[in-house]
C-alpha cells in the first residue's frame, strides 16, 4: 500500500505524508477519511506519538480530491439517498454495504456536512438531511449528463455499427435467413445482434432498433407495425400422410406440441384459444409436448414429433419449402398480436437506423401473406373453394339420381 501511495505523490505531498504518520490518534480518523477519498482504498496510519497536527482543511490544499474517487463517493451518496439504505445501494453498485457506508462517511468528512440522519430501527435506517435533499437534483442531473456524454463517446467509436435486438426464435426463423440482402444493400453497416427473449433497456444496452411481438405499446419506444400473423396447425410431410384431419376436433386424437413462449392472458394464441376460436370448447389439452421456444416447436414438428400450432411469420419458410404441411387450410385464426419495429424516437434520424428500418418494412411487405387484408383474402378464396366443392358434390348427387 505504501509503495502505491508513494508513486502517486508529488514532492510536497510526500513531505506532509511523513509528518502525518506521526499524528496523535484524534487526528488520524479524519486523515484516514482524506486518504480514503484520495486513493479509493483504506489507508491505515501508524499509531505513533507526536505533537504536530494538521486540520483536514490544511490537508485539502496539498491533497486535491481525484475525480474518479470523487465520483465514486457521489455515486454512493446518490444511490444511498434513493434507496435510503446502504445495503440496497451496495447491491446496485455491486459493492458491499460497508464500502458504501465508508464512501458516504468519507464524503461527509470531506465536505464537513452531514448527509444522512442515522436511525437504529425501522425500515429506513438512513434519511437524507435537508442539505442532501437540496443537492441531490443537481447531482443526479450531472450523472445523467455524464451518461449522455459517455454514450456519445461510445457511439463515435462505433459509427458503422447498428445494434439490433430480437427474440432468438425470430432471429433464427425469419431475420437471419434474410439478413444477407441487407448486407448486400448496405455493406458499410455492421450489425450487432442481441438475441434476448426478455425486453431489454434500449438506453442502458445502447440498442438502436428492435423487433418485438405484442400489441404495439412499449413505454419510451416508438413502434411501427411490420407484420400481422395467422395461427394454424402444421405437421411434417411424413406425418401428414398418416393423418385424416377433416375438422379441428380430429386434431385431439394426435400428439399436440404446445408453444409455452407466452400465455393466453398476454394475447398469445395457444391451443386452448385456437380451439375456442374454431368452436371446439373445453378441449382436453393436458397431454402433449411443451416447449418454451417457438423455433424449437416448429423443429419438433419438422422431426415428426407431433402437430404444432404454428405462427405464420415463424413458419413461413418451412411451409414454403415443404418441410411443414399446413393442416385445415380453410380454417384461419388471426392473432391479436403483431410484429413491430421499435426504436427510441430521438434516434430515428440516424442514417443507418433509417436504412435498416426501410429494409425491414420492405422484407415484411413482400413476405408470406401475414397482413390482415391478405389473410382475409386467402380465407375468402378458401371459402370459395369449399363452396365450389360442395356445389360439385351436389351436382354429382343429382346426376346420380337421374
DADA-V958128 format. One record per residue. RES is the residue in three letters. D_CENTER is the distance of its C-alpha to the mean C-alpha in Angstrom with 2 decimals. Layout:
{{RES,D_CENTER} {RES,D_CENTER}}
This chain:
{{UNK,41.32} {UNK,44.57} {UNK,44.31} {UNK,40.78} {UNK,42.05} {UNK,45.19} {UNK,43.38} {UNK,41.45} {UNK,44.48} {UNK,46.81} {UNK,50.56} {UNK,51.04} {UNK,48.04} {UNK,49.43} {UNK,52.79} {UNK,51.24} {UNK,49.32} {UNK,52.65} {UNK,54.04} {UNK,51.01} {UNK,51.16} {UNK,54.60} {UNK,53.44} {UNK,54.52} {UNK,51.97} {UNK,51.49} {UNK,50.06} {UNK,47.83} {UNK,45.05} {UNK,44.49} {UNK,44.68} {UNK,42.17} {UNK,39.70} {UNK,40.55} {UNK,39.89} {UNK,36.63} {UNK,35.30} {UNK,37.05} {UNK,35.95} {UNK,32.82} {UNK,34.61} {UNK,37.48} {UNK,40.93} {UNK,43.70} {UNK,47.02} {UNK,50.19} {UNK,52.45} {UNK,55.68} {UNK,58.35} {UNK,59.02} {UNK,60.19} {UNK,57.92} {UNK,54.83} {UNK,52.21} {UNK,50.24} {UNK,46.49} {UNK,47.29} {UNK,49.54} {UNK,46.98} {UNK,44.37} {UNK,46.75} {UNK,46.75} {UNK,43.20} {UNK,40.72} {UNK,37.20} {UNK,34.86} {UNK,31.78} {UNK,29.05} {UNK,30.62} {UNK,31.15} {UNK,27.43} {UNK,26.61} {UNK,29.10} {UNK,27.77} {UNK,24.16} {UNK,25.66} {UNK,27.70} {UNK,24.95} {UNK,22.61} {UNK,25.72} {UNK,26.80} {UNK,23.51} {UNK,23.39} {UNK,27.19} {UNK,26.90} {UNK,27.21} {UNK,25.61} {UNK,22.36} {UNK,22.37} {UNK,22.94} {UNK,19.94} {UNK,17.70} {UNK,19.60} {UNK,19.92} {UNK,23.70} {UNK,26.42} {UNK,27.61} {UNK,30.95} {UNK,29.58} {UNK,28.01} {UNK,31.33} {UNK,33.31} {UNK,31.45} {UNK,31.92} {UNK,35.55} {UNK,36.14} {UNK,34.81} {UNK,37.10} {UNK,40.00} {UNK,39.36} {UNK,39.19} {UNK,41.84} {UNK,39.87} {UNK,38.68} {UNK,34.97} {UNK,34.67} {UNK,37.07} {UNK,36.85} {UNK,37.75} {UNK,38.66} {UNK,37.38} {UNK,35.05} {UNK,31.30} {UNK,31.08} {UNK,32.89} {UNK,32.38} {UNK,32.82} {UNK,32.53} {UNK,35.93} {UNK,36.87} {UNK,36.81} {UNK,33.25} {UNK,32.09} {UNK,33.86} {UNK,32.18} {UNK,28.57} {UNK,27.66} {UNK,28.92} {UNK,27.21} {UNK,23.78} {UNK,24.49} {UNK,25.49} {UNK,22.27} {UNK,20.35} {UNK,22.79} {UNK,22.43} {UNK,18.65} {UNK,19.44} {UNK,22.21} {UNK,20.26} {UNK,17.64} {UNK,20.71} {UNK,22.26} {UNK,19.34} {UNK,19.24} {UNK,22.99} {UNK,22.72} {UNK,20.50} {UNK,21.94} {UNK,22.17} {UNK,18.54} {UNK,16.05} {UNK,12.38} {UNK,10.95} {UNK,7.92} {UNK,9.33} {UNK,9.89} {UNK,12.41} {UNK,15.15} {UNK,14.94} {UNK,14.98} {UNK,18.04} {UNK,19.93} {UNK,19.63} {UNK,18.04} {UNK,19.56} {UNK,23.03} {UNK,23.13} {UNK,21.49} {UNK,24.90} {UNK,26.29} {UNK,23.81} {UNK,24.69} {UNK,28.31} {UNK,27.91} {UNK,26.09} {UNK,26.99} {UNK,26.24} {UNK,22.46} {UNK,20.46} {UNK,17.15} {UNK,14.35} {UNK,12.34} {UNK,8.94} {UNK,9.23} {UNK,6.62} {UNK,7.80} {UNK,5.19} {UNK,3.49} {UNK,1.20} {UNK,4.92} {UNK,7.12} {UNK,9.96} {UNK,9.17} {UNK,7.74} {UNK,10.49} {UNK,9.09} {UNK,12.23} {UNK,11.69} {UNK,9.93} {UNK,11.55} {UNK,10.69} {UNK,13.27} {UNK,14.57} {UNK,17.13} {UNK,16.10} {UNK,15.18} {UNK,11.90} {UNK,12.86} {UNK,13.01} {UNK,12.56} {UNK,15.53} {UNK,15.71} {UNK,18.44} {UNK,19.47} {UNK,19.91} {UNK,21.28} {UNK,22.56} {UNK,23.17} {UNK,26.07} {UNK,26.10} {UNK,29.08} {UNK,30.47} {UNK,30.92} {UNK,32.67} {UNK,34.02} {UNK,37.31} {UNK,39.26} {UNK,38.20} {UNK,38.95} {UNK,42.55} {UNK,43.02} {UNK,41.66} {UNK,43.59} {UNK,41.02} {UNK,42.84} {UNK,40.87} {UNK,37.54} {UNK,39.20} {UNK,40.32} {UNK,36.77} {UNK,37.13} {UNK,39.76} {UNK,37.30} {UNK,34.26} {UNK,31.06} {UNK,27.61} {UNK,24.96} {UNK,21.33} {UNK,19.40} {UNK,15.93} {UNK,16.48} {UNK,19.53} {UNK,22.06} {UNK,21.19} {UNK,17.90} {UNK,19.95} {UNK,19.70} {UNK,23.16} {UNK,24.24} {UNK,27.73} {UNK,28.98} {UNK,27.98} {UNK,29.22} {UNK,32.56} {UNK,32.89} {UNK,32.44} {UNK,35.20} {UNK,37.53} {UNK,37.28} {UNK,36.79} {UNK,36.11} {UNK,35.64} {UNK,35.72} {UNK,32.28} {UNK,32.31} {UNK,32.86} {UNK,30.98} {UNK,28.11} {UNK,24.61} {UNK,21.59} {UNK,17.84} {UNK,17.01} {UNK,18.45} {UNK,19.55} {UNK,21.32} {UNK,22.96} {UNK,24.50} {UNK,25.59} {UNK,27.32} {UNK,29.15} {UNK,30.14} {UNK,31.57} {UNK,33.69} {UNK,32.25} {UNK,32.35} {UNK,31.48} {UNK,27.86} {UNK,26.56} {UNK,25.03} {UNK,22.73} {UNK,24.58} {UNK,21.88} {UNK,20.92} {UNK,24.60} {UNK,26.07} {UNK,27.00} {UNK,28.20} {UNK,30.47} {UNK,31.74} {UNK,32.67} {UNK,34.32} {UNK,32.20} {UNK,31.61} {UNK,34.11} {UNK,33.27} {UNK,35.34} {UNK,36.91} {UNK,36.14} {UNK,37.94} {UNK,35.47} {UNK,32.44} {UNK,29.68} {UNK,27.10} {UNK,23.55} {UNK,22.63} {UNK,19.11} {UNK,18.55} {UNK,16.36} {UNK,15.27} {UNK,14.51} {UNK,12.26} {UNK,12.56} {UNK,13.69} {UNK,17.39} {UNK,18.62} {UNK,17.47} {UNK,19.29} {UNK,22.43} {UNK,21.21} {UNK,23.47} {UNK,21.16} {UNK,18.46} {UNK,21.39} {UNK,22.81} {UNK,19.78} {UNK,19.33} {UNK,23.06} {UNK,22.89} {UNK,20.21} {UNK,22.47} {UNK,25.51} {UNK,24.27} {UNK,23.14} {UNK,26.52} {UNK,28.68} {UNK,26.91} {UNK,27.81} {UNK,29.18} {UNK,26.20} {UNK,26.90} {UNK,28.71} {UNK,31.88} {UNK,32.01} {UNK,31.34} {UNK,34.02} {UNK,36.43} {UNK,35.89} {UNK,36.51} {UNK,39.64} {UNK,40.87} {UNK,40.40} {UNK,42.33} {UNK,45.11} {UNK,45.35} {UNK,45.75} {UNK,48.35} {UNK,50.27} {UNK,50.31} {UNK,51.62} {UNK,54.18} {UNK,55.31} {UNK,55.62} {UNK,57.76} {UNK,59.91} {UNK,60.56} {UNK,61.56} {UNK,63.97} {UNK,65.50} {UNK,65.97} {UNK,67.94} {UNK,70.29}}
